[in-house]
Amino acid sequence: MPISGKKVDPTVVEKDVATVRSTISGREVELPAMWNRMFEPRVLTETSAEGFEKLNALPGAESLEWCYGCGKCVPVCPVDLVGEYGPRKLHRKVQTGTDLLADPGTWLCTTCANCLRVCPKEVDMIQIMPAVREAAIQEGNVPAELQTVFESTFRYGNALGANPRRRAAWTRDSGIHVRVLADDPHPVDVLFYVEDYWSYHPRGQQAAKAFVRIMHSLGVDFAILGAEEKTIGDSQRLAGERGLFDSLVEQVSATLERYEFNRIVTPDPHAYNALIKEYPKRGHTYDVLHYTQLLAPLIPKMHWSGTIEAKVTFHDPCYLGRHNGEYDAPRKLLQAIPGLELVEMGRCKETAYCCGGGGGGMWLDSFTRDYTSERLSERRVREAVEYGADILAVCCPYEVSRFEDAAKSTGNEDLLVRDIAELIDAAMGHGE
């Protein structure tokens, strides 16, 4: 009670053991003194600022220290849903002495940006993780499979380590003539930047063929670079190889300067992201569209010769949707296809789940297997099945192969995975 206007702390009477009787059951329970002390405030004392000082010295990594532990990031983190992760948990690791540059958690983030969407302090993992990974690489801490990708990209200009001279090989059985600028260098409206997985991966090539058939039927004036094309390199940058990315920017921009074109169109949201955000920072600005943004305004010109009688759900690519705000163009295309019923998953648009391929994750499945209960792509496939979908539609080159593998590994082989370009091509009656 207040004495002479001053508050007096209560006298603490602590017994070694107290007996408490339940008013409901009548049962008596003995509580030791330690039980009382569980309610005392705990102060974290065995910490230092050393870990954050190390991160603050890395340009881009400073905001991790801003975290105040609200935990909003953890339930929306796709990796945490299949493991133990989240920016708050990384912050806690650093706070308690973990060297993030040597920690496996450095490589688990897919830079999907869902945490940034909800963070009140704007802790930006899209800046933090590339900076930390770059420093880790300089210290020699990099997963072997990722190192292989870096070396392949440096040597061949693509992540798959494929022969550059075979970049345009997929065009031979596309059913139409695809112009290569090196062979026919006069000005063109649309430069189709194919990127690695549509150029080399068998499933990606099917989508690439579908897309050029669609453009041809719509009268789009387009051409490709063929053997001169190199990857835009955004995933390599996010995985920590900024030096490699800067080198690619110089090579890619030098190639583009040799030709006249109005627009660049790419199927890869990661390439799209780099061309509109990273390349301008280095003095190279272009008019860039994702392929769905090119096709959506041309829907009135599309002539349908068939229907697709199926229930289709759509997976938003993180780097097209959450990173760059494009949600409508893919949906307009799907809704235009005769017979198709579009069903949205609960996690869609701004809250969409991640396929696991971003931020270098495309090449780290064997690494992440030791830290997650299942792949993110498997979780997403299960979700599509739960919503009764016959087809999981995608518009990112990483996703067809990822989701088809996940459909097999989860026992959901009946779920078809198709790129939107493949669905449009089929409904227009082109075929191979």
Phi, psi and omega per residue, in radians:
M1 nan 2.673 3.079
P2 -1.133 2.307 3.078
I3 -2.125 2.099 -3.096
S4 0.983 0.630 3.101
G5 1.402 0.093 3.141
K6 -2.003 2.475 3.120
K7 -1.392 2.325 3.136
V8 -1.958 2.223 3.123
D9 -1.100 2.520 3.130
P10 -1.181 2.664 3.082
T11 -1.363 2.248 -3.124
V12 -1.577 2.154 3.067
V13 -1.958 1.932 -3.085
E14 -1.981 2.168 3.087
K15 -1.775 2.660 3.104
D16 -1.096 -0.696 -3.136
V17 -2.493 2.370 3.046
A18 -2.121 2.501 3.105
T19 -1.872 2.194 -3.127
V20 -2.039 2.307 3.124
R21 -1.826 2.256 3.103
S22 -1.238 2.300 3.108
T23 -1.349 -0.167 -3.125
I24 -1.687 -0.962 -3.077
S25 -1.652 -0.310 -3.070
G26 1.397 -0.001 -3.101
R27 -1.306 2.476 3.106
E28 -1.713 2.401 -3.133
V29 -2.213 2.278 3.089
E30 -1.584 2.227 -3.137
L31 -2.036 2.112 3.108
P32 -1.304 2.921 -3.134
A33 -1.069 -0.556 3.135
M34 -1.021 -0.545 -3.136
W35 -1.094 -0.687 3.091
N36 -1.108 -0.706 -3.076
R37 -1.225 -0.202 3.073
M38 -1.114 -0.371 -3.109
F39 -1.612 -0.009 3.112
E40 -1.315 2.586 3.104
P41 -1.152 2.520 3.118
R42 -1.907 2.336 3.122
V43 -1.961 2.215 3.127
L44 -1.324 1.975 -3.041
T45 -1.909 -0.484 -3.052
E46 -1.594 1.029 3.116
T47 -2.360 2.879 3.046
S48 -2.563 2.935 3.138
A49 -1.528 0.095 -3.019
E50 -1.065 -0.751 -3.114
G51 -1.103 -0.743 3.137
F52 -1.253 -0.552 3.076
E53 -1.092 -0.677 3.121
K54 -1.136 -0.723 3.134
L55 -1.248 -0.660 -3.125
N56 -1.118 -0.347 3.100
A57 -1.370 -0.160 3.140
L58 -1.708 2.013 3.140
P59 -0.996 2.097 -3.132
G60 1.880 -0.369 -3.056
A61 -1.668 0.025 -2.997
E62 -1.118 -0.553 -2.957
S63 -1.267 -0.204 3.113
L64 -1.052 -0.572 -3.127
E65 -1.194 -0.317 -3.103
W66 -1.267 -0.302 -3.101
C67 -0.970 2.320 3.048
Y68 -2.057 0.374 2.923
G69 1.307 0.439 -3.133
C70 -1.201 -0.454 3.060
G71 1.452 0.108 -3.133
K72 -1.080 -0.512 -3.073
C73 -1.232 -0.522 -2.976
V74 -1.155 -0.866 -3.110
P75 -1.194 -0.314 3.108
V76 -1.699 -0.106 3.131
C77 -1.283 2.103 -3.113
P78 -1.096 -0.558 -3.127
V79 -1.233 -0.622 3.134
D80 -1.138 -0.507 -3.138
L81 -1.191 -0.337 3.105
V82 -2.094 0.175 -3.131
G83 -2.874 -2.575 3.103
E84 -2.197 1.779 -3.006
Y85 -2.699 -2.947 3.132
G86 2.082 2.558 3.136
P87 -0.965 -0.696 3.132
R88 -1.067 -0.662 -3.138
K89 -1.229 -0.619 3.049
L90 -1.157 -0.717 3.090
H91 -1.025 -0.754 -3.140
R92 -1.126 -0.665 3.106
K93 -1.056 -0.834 3.133
V94 -1.107 -0.687 -3.122
Q95 -1.072 -0.587 -3.096
T96 -1.741 0.265 2.954
G97 1.831 0.015 3.126
T98 -1.271 2.368 3.043
D99 -1.482 1.850 -3.057
L100 -1.096 -0.461 -3.123
L101 -1.202 -0.341 3.134
A102 -1.971 0.136 -3.057
D103 -1.670 2.398 3.120
P104 -1.008 -0.499 -3.128
G105 -1.049 -0.344 3.113
T106 -1.026 -0.508 -3.025
W107 -1.796 0.034 -3.075
L108 -1.531 -0.448 -3.103
C109 -1.155 2.331 3.116
T110 -1.704 0.097 -3.098
T111 0.900 0.699 -3.068
C112 -1.287 -0.336 3.089
A113 1.362 0.159 3.114
N114 -1.231 -0.556 3.099
C115 -1.173 -0.731 3.138
L116 -1.106 -0.551 3.130
R117 -1.049 -0.553 -3.049
V118 -1.937 -0.118 -3.022
C119 -1.312 2.095 3.127
P120 -1.240 -0.326 3.139
K121 -1.747 0.000 3.135
E122 0.981 0.754 2.970
V123 -1.180 2.046 -2.913
D124 -1.855 1.643 -3.127
M125 -1.179 -0.369 3.133
I126 -1.215 -0.404 3.036
Q127 -1.683 -0.663 -3.068
I128 -1.118 -0.909 -2.991
M129 -1.127 -0.778 3.077
P130 -1.050 -0.641 -3.139
A131 -1.167 -0.781 3.135
V132 -1.150 -0.726 -3.130
R133 -1.155 -0.672 3.095
E134 -1.052 -0.766 3.120
A135 -1.167 -0.649 3.111
A136 -1.125 -0.711 3.117
I137 -1.090 -0.713 3.123
Q138 -1.114 -0.470 3.086
E139 -1.562 0.020 3.095
G140 1.523 0.207 -3.140
N141 -1.753 1.627 -3.129
V142 -2.588 2.338 3.098
P143 -1.012 2.496 -3.027
A144 -1.040 -0.724 -3.093
E145 -1.171 -0.534 3.108
L146 -1.281 -0.664 3.076
Q147 -1.056 -0.660 3.105
T148 -1.091 -0.713 3.114
V149 -1.115 -0.755 3.120
F150 -1.051 -0.778 -3.124
E151 -1.151 -0.704 3.121
S152 -1.124 -0.720 3.140
T153 -1.119 -0.758 3.139
F154 -1.113 -0.717 -3.037
R155 -1.418 -0.733 -3.002
Y156 -1.950 -0.178 -3.118
G157 1.408 0.200 3.080
N158 -2.624 2.682 -3.038
A159 -1.261 -0.329 -3.072
L160 -1.542 -0.116 -3.128
G161 1.202 0.506 -3.102
A162 -1.568 2.777 -3.132
N163 -1.174 2.140 -3.137
P164 -0.994 -0.516 -3.111
R165 -1.199 -0.205 -3.135
R166 -1.782 0.224 -3.121
R167 -1.057 -0.595 -3.095
A168 -1.767 0.161 -3.080
A169 -1.074 -0.541 -3.119
W170 -1.099 -0.368 -3.076
T171 -1.279 -0.317 -2.996
R172 -1.120 -0.607 3.126
D173 -1.996 0.574 3.109
S174 -1.414 -0.279 3.141
G175 1.643 -0.121 3.104
I176 -2.422 2.902 3.063
H177 -1.467 2.207 3.099
V178 -1.910 2.066 -3.077
R179 -1.290 2.311 3.054
V180 -1.872 2.182 -2.999
L181 -1.075 -0.567 3.132
A182 -1.095 -0.542 3.135
D183 -1.538 -0.466 -3.077
D184 -2.502 1.451 -2.904
P185 -1.502 0.191 -3.113
H186 -1.240 2.824 -3.019
P187 -0.949 2.603 -3.113
V188 -2.424 2.656 3.129
D189 -1.274 -0.976 -3.036
V190 -1.977 2.097 2.959
L191 -1.587 1.950 -3.136
F192 -1.480 1.847 3.122
Y193 -1.585 1.771 -2.900
V194 -1.251 -0.636 -3.053
E195 1.177 3.049 -2.876
D196 -1.148 -0.878 -2.954
Y197 -1.319 -0.501 3.020
W198 -1.359 -0.370 3.132
S199 -1.429 -0.666 -2.953
Y200 -2.063 -0.604 -3.075
H201 -1.310 2.321 -3.086
P202 -0.934 -0.730 3.132
R203 -1.280 -0.594 3.076
G204 -1.151 -0.649 3.132
Q205 -1.089 -0.593 3.107
Q206 -1.099 -0.712 3.105
A207 -1.204 -0.668 3.124
A208 -1.084 -0.749 3.108
K209 -1.100 -0.733 3.123
A210 -1.069 -0.747 -3.076
F211 -1.154 -0.754 -3.131
V212 -1.192 -0.566 3.066
R213 -1.132 -0.696 3.108
I214 -1.102 -0.847 -3.137
M215 -1.055 -0.710 3.136
H216 -1.082 -0.788 -3.111
S217 -1.167 -0.460 -3.139
L218 -1.598 0.012 3.090
G219 1.333 0.415 3.123
V220 -1.337 2.274 3.076
D221 -1.469 1.882 -3.051
F222 -2.414 2.849 3.061
A223 -2.727 2.885 3.122
I224 -2.149 2.922 3.122
L225 -1.525 -0.393 -3.126
G226 1.131 -2.306 -3.056
A227 -1.097 -0.334 3.141
E228 -1.367 -0.256 -3.090
E229 -1.289 2.399 2.980
K230 -2.178 2.726 3.134
T231 -1.044 2.535 3.081
I232 -1.138 -0.587 2.942
G233 1.587 0.254 -3.064
D234 -1.164 -0.669 -3.139
S235 -1.160 -0.611 3.077
Q236 -1.149 -0.671 3.087
R237 -1.090 -0.818 -3.116
L238 -1.173 -0.436 3.090
A239 -1.437 -0.023 3.019
G240 1.964 -0.080 -3.103
E241 -1.687 1.248 -3.120
R242 -1.163 -0.641 3.124
G243 -1.074 -0.742 3.090
L244 -1.105 -0.729 3.133
F245 -1.084 -0.808 -3.140
D246 -1.056 -0.655 3.094
S247 -1.137 -0.721 3.111
L248 -1.121 -0.699 3.119
V249 -1.000 -0.780 -3.139
E250 -1.101 -0.767 -3.104
Q251 -1.211 -0.779 -3.113
V252 -1.128 -0.823 -3.111
S253 -1.122 -0.611 3.104
A254 -1.128 -0.687 3.100
T255 -1.157 -0.782 -3.108
L256 -1.119 -0.530 -3.131
E257 -1.160 -0.323 -3.099
R258 -1.383 -0.218 -3.026
Y259 -2.207 2.757 3.093
E260 -1.856 2.181 3.114
F261 -2.659 2.794 -3.133
N262 -1.636 -0.701 -3.035
R263 -2.453 2.636 2.961
I264 -1.854 2.300 3.071
V265 -2.132 2.278 -3.132
T266 -2.350 2.597 3.066
P267 -1.491 -0.170 -2.980
D268 -1.696 1.947 3.111
P269 -1.022 -0.485 3.137
H270 -1.269 -0.716 3.052
A271 -1.147 -0.734 3.096
Y272 -1.001 -0.795 -3.136
N273 -1.053 -0.788 -3.110
A274 -1.186 -0.701 -3.085
L275 -1.195 -0.518 -3.129
I276 -1.683 -0.258 -3.092
K277 -2.079 -0.779 -3.029
E278 -1.580 -0.725 -3.125
Y279 -1.105 -0.716 3.083
P280 -1.055 -0.540 3.094
K281 -1.101 -0.405 -3.112
R282 -1.853 0.290 3.012
G283 1.575 0.268 -3.089
H284 -2.201 1.878 -3.069
T285 -2.048 2.308 -3.124
Y286 -2.365 2.804 2.982
D287 -1.504 1.955 -2.976
V288 -2.146 2.388 3.074
L289 -2.265 2.529 2.865
H290 -1.331 2.662 -3.019
Y291 -1.055 -0.519 3.103
T292 -1.199 -0.524 3.102
Q293 -1.263 -0.503 3.047
L294 -1.242 -0.744 -3.015
L295 -1.405 -0.575 -3.043
A296 -0.963 -0.796 3.112
P297 -1.185 -0.241 -3.093
L298 -1.671 0.118 -3.120
I299 -0.951 -0.725 -3.140
P300 -1.050 -0.381 -3.131
K301 -1.555 -0.118 -3.103
M302 -1.386 2.285 3.129
H303 -1.890 2.053 -3.072
W304 -1.594 2.362 3.104
S305 -2.006 -0.015 -3.141
G306 -2.750 -3.125 3.115
T307 -2.183 2.797 3.016
I308 -2.091 1.693 -3.093
E309 -1.494 1.508 -3.083
A310 -2.724 2.714 3.023
K311 -1.611 2.083 -3.020
V312 -2.081 2.353 2.980
T313 -2.025 2.681 -3.013
F314 -2.078 2.349 3.075
H315 -1.719 2.051 3.096
D316 -1.290 2.114 3.018
P317 -1.163 2.372 -3.109
C318 -0.996 -0.718 -3.034
Y319 -1.475 -0.103 2.970
L320 -1.702 -0.743 -3.091
G321 -1.483 -1.432 -3.004
R322 -1.055 -0.652 -3.106
H323 -1.347 -0.596 -3.002
N324 -2.253 0.115 2.929
G325 1.290 0.260 3.133
E326 -1.707 1.833 3.115
Y327 -2.049 -0.407 -2.962
D328 -1.460 -0.750 -3.023
A329 -0.986 -0.840 3.117
P330 -1.070 -0.672 -3.112
R331 -1.230 -0.643 3.087
K332 -1.071 -0.709 3.129
L333 -1.140 -0.776 3.139
L334 -1.134 -0.737 -3.113
Q335 -1.191 -0.348 3.138
A336 -1.413 -0.316 -3.081
I337 -1.300 2.156 -3.102
P338 -1.047 2.350 3.065
G339 1.520 -0.314 -3.051
L340 -1.362 2.329 3.070
E341 -1.902 2.024 -3.114
L342 -1.569 2.154 3.120
V343 -2.073 2.172 -3.130
E344 -1.489 2.387 2.990
M345 -1.327 2.781 -3.136
G346 -1.026 -0.686 3.092
R347 -1.707 1.692 -3.112
C348 -2.484 2.942 -3.129
K349 0.922 -2.138 -3.046
E350 -1.073 -0.506 -3.069
T351 -1.788 0.238 -3.051
A352 -1.016 2.559 3.078
Y353 -1.319 2.848 -3.084
C354 -1.758 2.523 3.116
C355 -1.357 -0.289 -3.131
G356 1.697 -0.041 -3.046
G357 -1.584 -0.228 -3.067
G358 -1.339 2.839 3.073
G359 1.099 0.448 -3.088
G360 1.621 -0.113 -3.122
G361 -1.086 -0.378 3.121
M362 -0.977 -0.524 -3.049
W363 -1.935 0.227 -3.028
L364 -2.101 0.351 -3.111
D365 -1.044 -0.702 -3.127
S366 -1.215 -0.543 3.103
F367 -1.260 -0.833 -3.070
T368 -1.236 -0.308 -3.130
R369 -0.988 -0.541 -3.111
D370 -1.383 -0.146 -3.056
Y371 -2.160 0.058 3.138
T372 -2.360 2.714 -3.138
S373 -1.418 -0.452 3.065
E374 -2.774 2.837 3.105
R375 -1.248 2.623 3.115
L376 -1.056 -0.617 3.123
S377 -1.119 -0.587 3.095
E378 -1.192 -0.701 3.096
R379 -1.076 -0.711 -3.117
R380 -1.194 -0.680 3.105
V381 -1.092 -0.748 3.100
R382 -1.037 -0.676 -3.137
E383 -1.146 -0.753 3.120
A384 -1.053 -0.707 3.122
V385 -1.159 -0.691 3.128
E386 -1.040 -0.515 3.136
Y387 -1.571 0.169 3.027
G388 1.331 0.380 -3.082
A389 -1.309 2.472 2.970
D390 -1.550 -0.566 -3.087
I391 -2.309 2.361 2.989
L392 -1.767 1.953 -3.099
A393 -1.607 2.477 -3.111
V394 -2.398 2.893 3.039
C395 -2.540 0.676 3.049
C396 -2.351 2.319 -3.085
P397 -1.027 -0.454 3.136
Y398 -1.194 -0.472 -2.774
E399 -1.506 -0.543 -3.104
V400 -1.048 -0.891 -3.113
S401 -1.188 -0.668 -3.140
R402 -1.095 -0.821 -3.077
F403 -1.317 -0.563 3.076
E404 -1.154 -0.723 3.063
D405 -1.087 -0.723 -3.124
A406 -1.167 -0.630 3.106
A407 -1.101 -0.666 3.112
K408 -1.236 -0.782 -3.062
S409 -1.224 -0.387 3.130
T410 -1.726 0.053 3.137
G411 1.329 0.423 -3.133
N412 -2.000 0.842 -3.094
E413 -1.079 -0.376 -3.137
D414 -1.238 -0.312 3.096
L415 -1.349 2.053 3.101
L416 -1.495 2.465 3.081
V417 -2.004 2.128 -3.086
R418 -2.394 2.424 2.981
D419 -1.237 2.593 3.125
I420 -0.995 -0.641 3.118
A421 -1.067 -0.658 3.117
E422 -1.159 -0.682 -3.140
L423 -1.175 -0.755 3.115
I424 -1.111 -0.779 -3.134
D425 -1.033 -0.736 -3.141
A426 -1.152 -0.759 -3.109
A427 -1.210 -0.456 3.079
M428 -1.450 -0.124 3.014
G429 1.377 0.448 -3.117
H430 -1.378 -1.157 -3.120
G431 1.189 2.984 -3.134
E432 -1.765 nan nan
